[in-house]
Each structure stands twice: as C-alpha cells, then as structure tokens.
Amino acid sequence: MILFAPAKVNLGLRILAKRPDGYHEIESIMAEIPFCDILELTEASSDSFEQTGLTFPPDGKLNLCQQAVALLRQHAVFPKVHIHLRKQIPVGAGLGGGSSDASSTLLGLNQLFNLGFTLAQLESFSAQLGSDCAFFIRGGLQLATGRGERLTPIGALGQQKWLVLCNPGIHVSTAAAYAKVQPNNSGPSLREILQNEGISGLKNDFELSVFEQFSAIQLLKNDLERAGAYYTAMSGSGSSVFALFDQKPNLNKDLSRYVVYQGNWKF
C-alpha cells in the first residue's frame, strides 16, 4: 500500500495563555498542503522500517511510524509490517512531517488489515503520538484550539493561489520559541479575522520572538513579500516560511535556493 503523508502550514497562529499544566492555550488554522512524504506499507515476516530521501543522524528513538505501529498493536492484532518512508518534508521545520507520517501509518494499517477503527478512534490514538498528529487523520483545513488537540473542520475557502514553501535550514527549538513569546488573548479570534479580513489579516504570534533570535527567517519572509506575495507567514514555530501568490512568481536565485516546494494550491 502506498500513502502520501502531506505537510501542513499554519495560516494563522495565536498564543493565548500559559496553562497550569505547563502547555500553552493556542488557536491556529492548520491547512494541509500538496507537499508530502511517501509511505509504503507491506505485510512482512517481521516489523521493520526503512527510510530513504532526506536522512538524519539517529537520536536513539523509534521513528514515529514505528511508534504508531507499536501503539496500534496495543489495540488490535494484525500481521507484521515493513514500512518504507521516502522522506521529503524537512524535519523540525514547522511543517508537521513526522506527525503526518505517524498518522498516515495509522490510517494505512487500519485500511490494509481491515481493523475497523473509526476516524475518531484514530484521532484519539494519534493524539498520543504528538500534538499535531490528530490533525492529519482528516487533514484539510481545521481550527485547532486547546493545546492544539481540539480540532474543528473549516469548510474550503474557495481560494486558488500559487504556493511557495521555503526552508532556510535553521532549527528552531519549539520550547525556546514558546519561552520567549508573550501570550495575548485579547482581540478577535482567527475565525473572525478570516471572515472579516480574509487570509491577509492573519498572523503567527511566534514570528516576533523567533525573528528576534533568527533574523535570517525574517529576511526570508521580507524577500517573499518583495517578490509580490499576497500573504506570507512562518509556519508553526518555524523555521519554514510560506507565501501565497496570485500567479507563479519569478523568484531570484537567492530566494530560489530556499524553495522546497512550489505549486498551485486550491483550499
């Protein structure tokens, strides 16, 4: 079985308050984009995992795909499986690639072995693997609240734009980004902004603190704006920056070297 595990961007992200449990209360509009990792699941004599494409130094932990298999085995009996992950989404880039791989593994196993779990059950399982994982069970366009685990689908916006996704190769620590941000729950909600002002009224609250630490990310956003972007923002806590254009832009060489994906996007 072949599956395509999509990346996401945060069209807007507000950090509302620090919670007693140490997490933050957030509000974000998460959007699935047409840029993906590729997974192949095959019944095998033993559980195994293989990664090609982008590779990274081992950290001693099981890949999230392997963690997804182990988690599902706590709830169902099914044959051993070999997973081949063709990695194309940069890691630690605010694009949710690892989370998407894990959720796609759950979806694939459920279908391949006819396990009969509902999407709601798979969302519950995936939430145990990571805060972004539940989003990728249904994908599309969703409003995330709470710690990001409470999801409400949003209907398609009827937009068609040229999407340019850039990654400067900078690792931004999510914990460090949260530590420097100033929560603020005043002002209209993202839904209200989207309804009254459209996408261009949205913003990412992480940008101020991250840009103070990594000026190169701010310069990347500025360059995309100068290239004529309709809207541009950092995704998640960074470091990827995406831009929406009304038509395919002519990007200069300095900007093009950061592009990891570009294409027409309907959402």
N, C-alpha and C positions, 0 to 999 in steps of 0.2 A: 504494500500500500504506500502510495506517495501522497504526502501532505505538504502544503505550503503554509508556513508559520509567519504571519505578517508582523511587521513592525507597527508601532503606534507613534503618534505625536500628541502633545498636549496643546490643543488650540488655545486654551486659557488655563491658568492655574492660580488659585488664591490660597494663601495660608492664613487661616482664620484665627487659630488659637492653639496654645500649648495645652495638651491634655494631661490629666493627673497620672495616666499610665506611661507618660514619657513621650508618647507619639504626638503628632500634630493633627488638628482638625483641618481638613482641606476641602476644597471644591475645585474640580477640574473637569474640563470637557476633553475626553480622550477620543481619538479618532484613529481607526485602522487605516493604514496606507498601503499602496500596492508595491511594497518592497519587502522581501521575505527571505527567510531561511527555508531550506528544503529538507524534509524528513522522509526516510524510507523505513517502514516497519515490516519485518519479515519474521514469520514463525521459524524458530530455530531450536537446536538441541539444548542450548543454554542461553541465559541472558547475556548480551554483550552490547558494547557501544563503540562506535567509530565516528570520528569527526574529521572532516576534510574542509577545504576552503580556508577561511580565517582560522588560525590556531593561536593558542595562548599558553603560556607556561602553566604547568599543573599546580593547583593550590591544595592538593590533598583531599579535596571534596568530590563527591559524586556529582556529575553533571545533573542539571535539573531534570533532564529527560529520564535519567536513571532514577532520580528521586521520585519522579512521577510514577514509574513502573512499580517501585517498592511500595509507594503509598497505595496504589490501586490493588496490589496483592493483599493488602490488609482487609479489603472489602469484597474481593472476588477471586475465584480460581480460574486461571487461564494459562495457555501454553507459554513456554519461554519465547523470548523475542530478541531479535537483533535489530538495533537502531543505528542507522547511518544518518548522521547530521551533516548536511552541507551548509556550513556557516557563512553567511554573507552580511548579516547585520552586525555592526561593530558592538563590542561588549562595553558596558559601563558608559553608554553614550546617551542615556535618556530615551531610548527607543523601545525598551521592553523586549528585546530579542530573546533573552534567556527565559523570561516569563512566557512568551509566546511559544517557545519550543516545548516547555513543560505542558502547557495547556493543550497544544496540538497533539502531544503524546497521549494525553488522557482521552481526547476526542478520537484519535486513531485507534487506540486499543479497544475502546468501547464499541467502535464500529467493526473492527477487524474480527473480534471474538464474540460479537453479539451479546455484550454484557448487560445491556438493557438499562443502563443508568440514564436518568433524565439530565437535561442541561442544568437544571437547578442543583442536582446532586453533584455534577461535575464542577460546577462553580464552587460549591462548598469544599470539595476536595482540593481544587486548585488554589483556593484562598489559603490553604495550609502550607503551600509551597512558596508563596511570595505575594506581596501586596498588589502587584499588577496582574497576577496570573488570572484572576477571575474574569477580568475584562475580556480576555482573549477567547473565552468559551463561546461568547456570542459575537464579539467584535463590533464592527460598525462604528456608530457614533453614540457615546454614552456619557452621562453625567456621573462622576464619581464623587462621593461625599464620605464623611467619617474619616477614617484613615486612608480612604481610597477604596475600601472594600464594599461600600454600598453603591450599587450601580442602578441607574435608571436610563433605559434606552431613549435616545432622542431621534426623532424622525430625520430622514435625509434633508439636508438644507437646500438641495437643488442647485448646488454650486458645481461649476466645472472650471478648474484652474490648472495651470502648469505648476507642478510641484518640484521644487529644487531642495534637496536634502544635503546638507554639508556636515562633515565631521572633522574638526581640527586636530583630532588625535590627542586631546587633553583629557586626562582622567580627573573628574570632579567627584570628590567624596560626598555622597548624599548626606551623611551625618554632619560633615563640616558645613555644607550648604544650609542645612536646617539650623545649625548653631548660630549662624550669622544673620538669619532672616528675622525681621520684625513682624510678628503676626498682626493682622488687622482685619477685624470682621465688620468694619463699617462700610457703607456704600452698597450699591446694588449687587445682586447676585449675577453670576455668569449668564444664567438663563435670561435675566432681564437685560443685560448688556447685549447679548446676542440678538434678542428680539428688537431692541430699540436702536442699536447702533450697528449691528452686523458684526462680522468677524473682526473688522478693523478696530473695534472698540475693546477687544480682549487684550489681556496681557498675562505675563508669567511673573509672579511675585519673587521667584528665585533670581531673576535677572540682576536685580540691583546688587545683591550680596555676591553673586558669582562673578559678575563683571568687575567688581572691586578687586577680586582675587586673580582673575584671569582676563586681562584687558584684550587678549587676542580673540576671545569669544565675542566680546562687544564689537571689536573691529570687523569681525566676520559678519555680524548682523548689520553693521553700518554699510558694509560693502554690498550686501544683498539689497538693502534699501536703495542705495545709489544706483543699483542695476535696474531699478524700476519695479520692485516687488510691491504687490497690492497689500500684502501682510507678511510680516516675518517675526519669528519668535524663537527662543530657545525651547527645546523640548525637555520636560521634566526638570531635573536639577542639572542638566547638561551632560556632555558639552555640545551635543548636536544642535544645529540651528537649521530651521526650515523656512522656506519662503514660498509664497503663492504669487504667481504672475498671471496676467490675463492671457498672455500668449508666451510661447517659448522664447526666452531671453537670449541675447548674445552675451555670454559671460566672458570676461577677460581671463587670460591664462592664470593669473594669480588666484582668482576666485575658483576657477575650474578644478584646480588641484585638490580642493577640499570636497568636491561633489562625490557623494557615494551613490546617489540615485537621483534621477530626474525623469519626469513623465507626466502625461495627462492624468488628472485625478478628478473623478466625479464623486461628490459626497453630499 
